[in-house]
Amino acid sequence: MNYRLESDSIGEKQVAKDAYYGVQSLRAAENFKITGLTIHKEFIKSLAEIKKATAITNNEVELLDKNIEQAIIKACDEIIEGKLHGEFIVDPIQGGAGTSMNMNANEVIANRAIEILGGEKGDYGIVHPNDHVNYGQSTNDVIPTAGKMTSLRLLTKAIGELTKLYEALEEKSKEFDNVIKMGRTQMQDAVPIRLGQEFKAYSAVIKRDILRLKKVTEELKVVNMGGTAIGTGINADKEYLDKIVPNLSDVSGLELKQASDLIDATQNLDGFVAVSSVIKTCAVNLSKIANDLRLMSSGPRTGFGEINLPEKQNGSSIMPGKINPVIPEVINQVAFNIIGNDITITMAAEAGQLELNAFEPVIFYNLFQSMETLANGVSTFVENCVLGITANEERCKHLVDNSVGIITAICPHVGYKKAAKVAKTAIKTGESVKELILKDGVLQEKELDEILNTVSMTEPGISAKHLLHK
């Protein structure tokens, strides 16, 4: 026979004889054909670590036979190493608050443990998915804990990539420190700024994002393991309750802490909302930087043309030689997606009722995607864009020299009304601000040269009082 017969509360069902998953996993796979995907590999690893830690703890408190404990541990270790991941068949978006994900892990671990002990898959009299692998647990403490463990790992990777971006922006700020360009507000000429100052500002906001992300990881370290069904710890031994989180920390290498109020930690998912919000903030900042880079590199002849982005691929199927800013564009799209995910996470967390939130699966699906796409997007941003940016210094200088915006520096010396008149005349006639001021004889050329020193315009320097009274 190619099948074995398994049963659950619904009834009997044929399961492929060689499958490590069981009847509950199979029903879920058939019921929840939603994304066409299966649960995240890091989430699978987290589930296996939880099951390993609970087996160790249950044995320590003399509630699990040593042979069964060792078989479960060996099965979990194989999953942690990346084996049997193809046996996790349930969709990441599912009804049931994650019960199907938990049971998929329980069944795979149980059947592999049965094999290790010399039995055949499906002989749950040897190792049972619920009575042994899930002993002292509930979906309602396993799944949120696995979600936090997975988030910690994915967020650590994202922070690492953001740190590389911060360092790259810092280097560019030094490289471009002597490049004077025109600053703009509301897309109109404002006053001069150094290109290095702009990149320094980019590095500053990314540094804040990194600090926010590091701070919010503390929320993810607090888990509700031991709370079982609703946080009251029903069916969990008191000694098990004290040992499970320290053991899980040892198994996973993560510094986890047991929630001081397990009922609160089981009911409320605000920690995930907080994490998502910080990720969204970072995405907004990244998108703004990407927007700036697209604007400053626009052209190459009819736009700003102040910087050059690395040329990565053809930009058009019809316009020969066209190169588009594809890397900043993908950063924009990553940001849009993260912002959308944040809305989903917010609504799912809000929709919880009474002692449990049933919508953790969609929270994790979107949160993991946000973290992963953030890390991957930032990685390509650094390697394929930021590191290769160059400045068009002559173009920057030309735009500053021919801008009316420098009239702002003259305003304290001639008055706002006079300065505004000069600006309007310059725009109308095409004459330079310097030519018009000298023509009116309001300031001498030496004074004017000192005032219009573009480097001094980019930071506090020459005072109007000094120039007027020297």
N, C-alpha and C positions, 0 to 999 in steps of 0.2 A: 504493500500500500504506500502511496505517496503522501498520505495525510495521517495525522493523529487526531483523535477526537478529544476536544476540551470542552469544559462547561463553565458557565458563570451564572450570575443571577438572571440573565436573560434566557439562557438555555444552552444547548449544545451547539458546537460549531467545529467544522473541520479546519485544522491548521496545518500548513505544510510541514511534513515530517522533519525536515532538516532545519526548520526555522527556530531561532532562539527566542523570538517573541512568542507571545501566547494569544489566547482568545481575546483578551481585553484590548491589546494593542491592535489586533486585526480589526475588531469592530470599529475602533477609533479611526483607523486608516480608511475604512470604508465610509464612515459617517462624515469625516471632516476633510473632504478634498477641496481645500480652500486656496492655498498658495502654490501648490505643486512642489513645495519644499519640505524638508524634514528639519527637526530641531537642530540648533546650532551645535557644532562640534565641541565648543567650549562648554556649552550647557550640558552636553552628554558627559563630559569629563567631570564637571561639578557634581552631577547626579551620582556618578560612580564614587567620587570621593566621599560624598555624604553616606552612601550605603556602606562603604568600607569603614568609615568612622563609627557608624551605628553598630556594625557587626562587632568591631573591637570593643565598644562600650558595653554592649549587651553581654559579651563574654566576660568582661571584667566584673560585671555585677551578677554573674552566674545565671544569666537568663538565656544563654545561647550555647549550645554544645560546641566544644572546641573544634571538632572536625568540620562542622557546618560553618563555623566562623572562618576557618582557614580556607575552605572552598570558596566562600563568598569573597574573602579578601583577594584570593588569586584571580577570580573572575573580574573583580573591580579593577585590579591592577592591569589586566589585559585591556580593559576598556579605556583606562587612563592613558595607556600607551598608544591608543588609536585603533585597537582591534575591535571588531564586532559593531562598528558604528553603522554599518549598513543594515543592522537589525533594528535600528531605531527608525520606525516607519511612520510615526504619527506626524501630522501637520503641526507647525508651530502655532497656528491660530485654531483654537478648538474650544468647544464648550466643556464645562465641568471643572473650571478653575485649575486645570493642569493635571487632573487625575489621570488622564490618558498618558501624559508624559511620565508621570511617576510610575504607573503600572508598566509602561514599556520598559523602563529601567529595571523594575522588580522582576519582570518575566525573563528578560535577557540574562540578568545576573543569576537568577534561580536556575535556569536551564543550563547555563554554562557550569554552575557549581554542581549540578546533578551529574554532568559529564565528568567533571573532575573527580567526583566520588564514585565513578564507575557505573552510574545509571544511564538511562535513556531520557532524552528530552521529553518533557511532559509528565514525568513520574514525580509529581509534586509531594508524594509521601516522603521523599528523600530531602528535598529542599523546597519549601513553599514560598511563592512570591510575596504573599501577605504575612504568613505566620512566622517567617524567618527573615527574609530580606527587608520587609517593611516593619519589622517588630519595633514597637515603641515610637512609631512615626505616624504622620498623616501627610497626605498631599499638601495640607495647609501650612505645614512648617518646612517640608522638604522643598517645595517648588519656589517659594520666595527666597529661601536661603540659597538655593542653586542659582536663582536669578541674580542675587547680590554678588555671589562669588564670581559668576561669569562677567558681570559688569565691572568688578574690580580689575579683572585681567584685561578686558577690552579697553577700559579707561586708562590703564597704565600704558598700554601701547599708544593710545592717542596722545597722552601727555608726552611720551617720548618723541613722537613726530612733531608735536608743537614746539618742543624744546629745540629741535633742529631748525625749525622755521624761525624761531626767535633768534637763534645764533646767526642764521643766514641774513636776516634783516639787520642785525647789529653790524655785521661786516659790510653790508651795502651802505649803511648810514655813514660809516667811516670812509668808504671808497668815494661816495658822492658828496662829501662834506664841503668841497670847494665849488660845487656846481650851483651857480645862481640861476633860479628860474622864477617864473611868475606864479605867485600864489593866486588862487581863485576862490571866491565865495559865490554861492548860488550860480555857478558856471560863468561868472563874469570876472574880468580882471580885477584883482585886489591889490596886493603889495608883494614885493619880492620875498622869496623864501629860498633856502638852500635845499636842494634835492635830498641831501643827507638828513636834514631836519625832518622831512616827510617820512623817510624810511625809519628814522629813529622813533617817530610817533607810532609807526606800524609795529615796531618791536615792542614798544611800551604797552600797547593794547594786548598784544599776544602774551606778554609776560603776565598781565592781569588775568587773562583767561587761564593760563597755567596755574596760577595761584588759586583761582576759584575752583578749578577742577581738583586740585590736590586737597583743598579744604572739604569739598563735598564728598570725597571718597570716604571720609570718616563716617558718613551716614550709611554707606554700604557695608561697613564692617559690623554693624549691629544686626544680629539675626535672631529669628524666633524659634530656632531648633529647640525642641523639648516642649513646645507649646501644644503639639499635636493638633487636634481638630479645631479648637477655637481659642487656644491660648491658655486653657486651664490645665493642660498637661495630662488629661485623661489617658490611661493605659501606659503612661511613662513612669518607670520606677524613679523614686526620689534620687537615688544614687546615680542613676543614668542621667537624670536631668542636670546634675552637677558636673558630670564628666563629659557630656556629649560635645559641647562647644570647644573646650580645650583639646579634645581628641581630634575634632574636625580641623582645628587650627594646625595641629601637628601634621595631619594627613595632607592638607592642602598647601601648607606653607603660607597661609594668609592669617593676618592678625585679626581674628574674628572675636566678637564680644557678644555674649548673650544679652538680649534686651532685658531691661529691668522690669518692664511690664509686658509680659508675653501676650496678653489679650490685646493691648494697644498695638503691638508689633504685628499681630495676626490680622487685625481689622483694617489697619491704615497703611496706605502705600504712598504717603506723601514724600517719603525719601526718594522714591523713583521720580516723582514730579520735580523735586529739587535738582536731582542730577540732570534730568532732561532739560530743565530750564537753563542750567549753566552751559550745557552743550549747545543749546539754541543761541545763547548770548555769544558764545565763541563763533558759531556759524555766521551770525549777523556781522561780526567784526571781520571775519575772513572774506565775506562777500563784499563788504565795503572796500577792503583793500584790493580785491580783484577788480571791482569797478574802477578804482583809481588807476590801476595798471592798464586797463583797457583804454581808458581815456588818454592817459599820458603817452601811450604807444600808438594812438590812432593816426591813421594816414595811409602810407608813410609820407605822402606829400600834401594831402589836403586836410590833415588833422593836426593834432598838437605836435606829434612827432618828437616829443622831448626825451623819450627813452625807447630802447629797442628790446623787445622780448625775444627769447630764443625761437628760431623758426623750427617747428616740430613736424609739420605736415602740410600738404597742399590744402588750400583754403576753399577751393571751388572746383566744381566739375565743368564749369563753363568759362570762367574768367582766368586765363593763364597767368601764372605768377602771383596770384593772390595768396597771402598768408594771413590766417586768422589767429586771434589770441585764444586758442582752444583750451589752454590750461586754466587761465582765469575763468573762462566760460564754464568749465566743469566744476570749478570751485563754487561759482554762483549756483549751479544746479544742485550740488551737494547741500549747500545751505538751504535752498528752497525745500528740499526733501526733509532735512532735519527739522525745519520749522513746522512742516506738516506733521511729521512724526510726533513732535512735542504736543500738538493739539490733540492727537489721538491719545497719547499717554495721559494728558490732563483730563480728558473726558472719561477715560477708562478708570482712572483713580477716583474721580468724583462719583462714579456710578456704583461704587461699593455699597453694600447694604448690610446693616447689623454686624454680625460677627466675622464676615468674610467678604473679600472682593473676588468675584468670580471671573474678573477680566484680566488677570495677570498674564495669560498667554499673549494677548495682543500688545500689552505693555512691553513684554520682553522682546517680542518680534520687532517692534519699532525701536526700542531703546538699543538693542544690540546692533540693529542696522545703522542707527545714528552714530554710535561709537565707532563702528567699523568703517563706515564711509568717511567719517571725519578723519580717522587715522590714514586711510588710503588716499583721500583727497589731499591732505596736507603733505603726504610723502611725495606725490607727483608734483605738487605745487613747488616744493623746495627743489627737487632734482631736475625738473623739466622747465622751470620758469625762473624762480627767484635767483638762483645761483648764477644764471646766465644773463641777467639784465645788464644792459650797458646804457650809458647816458649820451645823448647828442648835445654836447656842451655848447657848440656854436649856435645851434637852433634855440636852445634855452636862452642864451645871451641875447640873441636877436629879438626874441619875443619880449624880453625885459626892456631892452633899449628902446623898443618901439611902442611900449605900452604907455597908456595914459595913467595907469595905476600908481606910477611913481610920484604923481602930483600930491599924494597923501603926505609924503615926507616934506613937501614944501608948504603945506597948509599952515603949520604953526608960524611960519615966517612971513606969509603974505595975507593970511586970513582965509577963512573958509569960502567966503563969497568970491574973492579974487581967484582962488584956486579952482573953484567950480567953473568960473568963466574961462579960465585957461584950458581946463579939461575939455569943455565943450568945443572950444575953438580948435584944439588939437584933433579931436575926433572928426570935426567937419572939414578941416583943411588938409589934414595929414601931416602937418608940421609937428615937430617934436616939442615936448613940454619944455625942454631946456631952451630951445630956440625962442619960444614965445616969452618965457620969463626974462631972458636976456634982452629981447626986443623991447619989453616994457621997462627995462632998467630997474626993476624992483630989487634985484640981488646982483651982486657982482659974480663974475664967472668963477673966481676962486671959491667963494662961499657956496655957490651953487654946486660945484664939483664935490665939495665936502658933504653937502646935504644929500646929493644924489649918489653917493658911494653905495653901491648896491649891497656890499657885504655888511656895512653898518646898518642898513635897513632891516637886516634879518635878525637882529638882536638889539637889546637896549644898548645905546651908545651915545653918540653926539647929542647933547641937549639943545633944544631950541633957545633956551635962555643964554647958553654959552655963546651961540653963534650971533645972537642979536646984540649982545652987549660987549663982545670982545673988542 
